[in-house]
């Protein structure tokens, strides 16, 4: 009888211990699951916070870039008419009379509570219009920029094909059949270029050729770039005060280009020569906003025309990366 009671007590104790151990395992699993859920929730919240913070700082940088754009617009609108447009020190664009010293100290930057902005101002009428340039002019620009002869023929003919209104390709050019064979496929424009970045769609063109490229080790210039030589807007005449010497030589010949360069050394030219002009109405503004800790930047590009004290936007890029 006693043995049986002892066995019962032992069995009860064993069962109780087993149930307690099971309950302990269950509690541990619950704690582990709660910790995992809490960790996942914490990670999700941290991710959400980072996303919101990045969005906020991205938006701040964008607003700063817009502030720079507005300051650039004000600078253009305050330009006296008629005014000379020419290059000053460090090739910075000057708007106004040559003897207006206050025009030479314009700071194209600013600071607000959320960060800083800076912008550049470029004259589009110191370039060659890609929509009206001859085949010889395009070829000459490509050669001067460092493009190999074999590539020059392909790019030149492809530019001509891209802007013409037919589907007949030149010897080294490309039309619809070529562009439809790409991955992803797209159509040949068969019309005028809308923006200079559209050149990247043309057969043979690369970002390095368009924007320029330097060697990584020695910094040697491989391509000088086309972005400062070609435009898609303009009055049809070229500002001889702002055009690069390469542009002057191609448009006006070596002798006239040398004469213009010599006169510019003494100061801006005030009277048009060689069928050029000394004023401009089309400008490119590239404005960059940077947040306070300089971790995020945003760049906006616009091409605009100044006419009768008003500005008309011809091109706008909210996320310029060139």
C-alpha positions in Angstrom: 0.0 0.0 0.0 2.8 2.4 0.9 4.7 1.4 -2.2 1.7 2.2 -4.3 1.2 5.6 -2.6 4.9 6.4 -3.1 4.7 5.4 -6.7 1.6 7.6 -7.1 3.4 10.6 -5.5 6.4 10.0 -7.7 4.3 9.8 -10.8 2.4 13.0 -9.9 5.7 14.7 -9.2 7.1 13.5 -12.5 4.0 14.6 -14.4 4.0 18.0 -12.6 7.7 18.5 -13.5 7.0 17.5 -17.1 4.1 19.9 -17.4 6.1 22.6 -15.8 9.0 22.0 -18.2 6.6 22.1 -21.1 5.1 25.3 -19.8 8.6 26.8 -19.5 9.4 25.8 -23.1 6.1 27.4 -24.2 7.0 30.6 -22.4 10.4 30.7 -23.9 9.0 30.2 -27.4 6.5 32.9 -26.8 9.2 35.3 -25.5 11.4 34.4 -28.6 8.5 35.1 -30.9 7.7 38.3 -29.2 11.3 39.4 -29.4 11.3 38.5 -33.1 8.1 40.4 -33.7 9.4 43.4 -31.7 12.7 43.3 -33.6 10.9 43.1 -37.0 8.6 46.0 -35.9 11.6 48.0 -34.7 13.4 47.4 -38.0 10.3 48.3 -40.0 9.9 51.5 -38.0 13.5 52.4 -38.4 13.3 51.8 -42.1 10.1 53.9 -42.3 11.8 56.7 -40.4 14.9 56.6 -42.7 12.6 56.7 -45.7 10.7 59.6 -44.4 13.9 61.4 -43.3 15.5 60.9 -46.8 12.3 62.0 -48.4 12.2 65.2 -46.3 15.9 65.9 -47.0 15.4 65.2 -50.7 12.5 67.6 -50.8 14.5 70.2 -48.9 17.4 69.8 -51.4 14.9 70.2 -54.3 13.4 73.3 -52.8 16.9 74.8 -52.3 17.7 74.1 -56.0 14.5 75.9 -56.9 15.6 78.8 -54.8 18.8 79.0 -56.8 16.7 78.8 -60.0 14.6 81.8 -58.8 17.7 83.8 -58.1 19.0 83.1 -61.5 15.7 84.2 -63.0 15.9 87.4 -61.0 19.5 88.0 -62.3 18.3 87.6 -65.9 15.2 89.8 -65.4 17.3 92.6 -63.9 19.6 92.6 -66.9 19.5 96.0 -68.7 18.5 96.1 -72.3 20.3 96.3 -74.6 23.0 94.5 -72.6 26.2 92.8 -73.6 26.6 89.1 -72.7 30.2 88.1 -72.4 32.6 86.0 -70.4 34.4 87.4 -67.4 37.0 85.9 -65.1 37.1 82.1 -64.8 34.8 82.1 -67.9 31.8 83.1 -65.8 28.9 84.7 -67.7 28.5 88.4 -67.3 25.2 90.2 -68.1 25.5 94.0 -68.6 27.7 96.8 -69.7 31.4 96.2 -69.6 32.0 99.1 -67.3 29.5 98.0 -64.7 31.8 96.7 -62.0 28.9 95.5 -59.8 28.1 92.9 -62.5 31.4 91.3 -62.0 30.9 90.3 -58.3 27.6 88.5 -58.6 27.6 85.4 -56.3 25.6 82.7 -57.9 25.0 80.9 -54.6 23.0 81.3 -51.4 22.3 79.9 -48.0 18.9 79.2 -46.3 17.9 77.7 -43.0 17.7 74.2 -44.5 21.0 74.3 -46.6 22.7 75.9 -49.5 22.3 76.4 -53.2 24.5 77.3 -56.1 23.8 77.8 -59.8 25.6 78.3 -63.1 24.4 80.4 -65.9 25.4 79.6 -69.5 24.7 81.3 -72.8 23.0 79.0 -75.3 23.7 81.4 -78.2 27.4 80.9 -77.9 26.9 77.4 -79.3 26.0 75.8 -82.6 22.4 74.7 -83.1 22.4 71.0 -83.6 19.1 71.3 -85.5 20.5 73.6 -88.2 24.2 72.7 -88.2 25.6 71.3 -91.5 27.0 67.8 -91.8 30.5 69.4 -92.1 30.0 71.5 -88.9 28.9 68.5 -86.9 31.7 66.4 -88.1 34.3 69.1 -87.3 32.9 69.5 -83.8 33.1 65.8 -83.1 36.7 65.6 -84.4 37.7 68.6 -82.2 36.1 67.0 -79.2 38.3 63.9 -79.5 36.0 61.4 -81.2 37.8 58.9 -83.4 37.3 59.2 -87.2 35.4 55.9 -87.5 33.0 57.0 -84.8 32.6 60.5 -86.2 31.2 59.2 -89.4 28.6 57.0 -87.6 27.5 59.7 -85.2 27.4 62.5 -87.8 25.3 60.5 -90.3 23.1 59.3 -87.4 22.4 62.8 -86.2 21.4 63.8 -89.7 19.1 60.8 -90.0 17.6 61.5 -86.5 16.5 65.0 -87.4 15.4 64.5 -91.0 11.8 63.7 -91.9 12.3 60.5 -93.8 13.3 56.9 -93.1 16.2 56.7 -95.5 19.4 56.3 -93.6 22.8 57.8 -94.7 25.8 55.6 -95.4 26.9 55.3 -91.8 23.6 56.5 -90.2 20.6 54.8 -88.6 16.9 54.9 -89.0 13.8 53.1 -87.5 15.1 49.5 -88.3 18.2 50.0 -86.2 16.5 51.6 -83.2 13.7 49.0 -83.2 16.4 46.3 -83.0 17.7 47.6 -79.7 16.7 46.4 -76.2 14.6 48.2 -75.3 13.5 49.4 -78.8 12.5 52.9 -79.5 11.7 55.0 -82.6 13.8 57.3 -84.6 12.8 60.9 -84.0 12.7 62.1 -87.6 12.4 65.6 -86.3 14.2 68.4 -84.5 16.1 67.7 -81.2 14.1 68.9 -78.2 16.9 68.8 -75.7 20.7 68.4 -76.2 20.5 65.3 -73.9 18.5 63.7 -76.7 21.8 63.1 -78.5 22.3 60.1 -76.2 19.6 58.3 -78.1 21.5 58.6 -81.4 23.5 55.7 -82.7 27.2 55.9 -81.6 26.7 58.6 -79.0 27.8 57.9 -75.4 27.6 60.0 -72.1 31.4 60.2 -72.3 31.3 61.9 -75.7 28.5 64.2 -74.8 29.6 65.3 -71.3 33.4 64.8 -71.7 35.8 62.4 -70.2 39.2 62.5 -68.4 41.6 59.7 -67.8 41.3 58.2 -64.2 45.0 58.1 -63.6 46.6 61.1 -65.3 43.5 63.3 -65.8 44.2 63.6 -69.5 41.3 64.8 -71.5 39.9 62.0 -73.7 36.8 63.8 -74.8 36.2 67.5 -74.3 32.5 67.0 -74.5 29.7 68.4 -76.7 27.4 69.8 -74.1 29.0 73.2 -74.2 29.3 73.3 -78.0 25.8 72.3 -79.2 22.4 73.7 -78.4 18.8 73.2 -79.6 17.7 76.8 -79.3 18.8 80.2 -80.4 18.1 83.1 -82.8 20.3 81.6 -85.6 23.2 83.9 -84.9 26.1 83.2 -82.5 27.3 85.4 -79.7 30.9 86.1 -80.5 31.6 87.1 -76.9 30.7 83.7 -75.4 31.4 81.2 -78.1 34.4 78.9 -77.7 37.2 79.2 -80.2 36.3 75.9 -81.7 32.8 77.2 -82.5 34.2 80.5 -83.8 36.6 78.7 -86.2 33.9 76.3 -87.5 31.4 79.1 -88.0 33.5 82.0 -89.2 36.8 80.6 -90.3 40.3 80.6 -88.8 41.1 84.3 -89.6 37.9 85.7 -88.2 38.1 83.5 -85.2 41.6 84.7 -84.5 40.5 88.3 -84.9 37.5 87.8 -82.5 39.7 86.1 -79.9 42.3 88.9 -80.1 39.6 91.6 -79.5 38.1 89.6 -76.6 41.4 89.7 -74.8 41.0 93.5 -74.5 37.4 93.2 -73.2 34.0 92.2 -74.5 33.2 93.1 -78.1 30.5 95.8 -78.3 29.7 95.7 -82.0 28.8 92.6 -84.0 31.3 91.4 -86.5 31.6 88.4 -88.8 27.8 88.0 -88.9 27.8 87.3 -85.2 26.0 89.1 -82.3 27.1 90.4 -78.9 23.8 89.9 -77.0 21.9 86.8 -76.1 18.4 85.8 -75.1 18.6 82.0 -74.5 20.2 80.8 -71.3 20.7 77.6 -69.4 20.5 77.5 -65.6 21.8 74.5 -63.6 20.9 74.9 -59.9 22.0 72.5 -57.2 20.5 72.5 -53.7 22.3 70.7 -50.8 20.9 70.0 -47.3 22.5 71.2 -44.2 24.8 68.2 -43.5 25.7 68.0 -47.2 24.5 64.4 -47.4 21.9 64.9 -50.1 22.0 67.1 -53.2 19.4 67.8 -56.0 20.1 69.5 -59.3 17.6 71.1 -61.6 18.3 72.3 -65.2 16.3 74.8 -67.2 16.7 76.4 -70.6 14.9 79.7 -70.9 14.4 82.6 -73.2 14.5 86.2 -72.0 12.3 88.5 -74.1 10.6 91.8 -73.3 11.4 91.4 -69.6 9.7 88.0 -69.4 11.1 84.5 -69.2 9.8 81.5 -71.2 10.9 78.0 -70.1 11.9 75.9 -73.1 13.2 72.9 -71.2 13.0 71.7 -67.6 14.6 68.7 -65.9 13.8 68.1 -62.2 16.6 65.5 -61.8 19.5 66.6 -63.8 22.5 64.3 -63.5 24.8 65.5 -66.3 
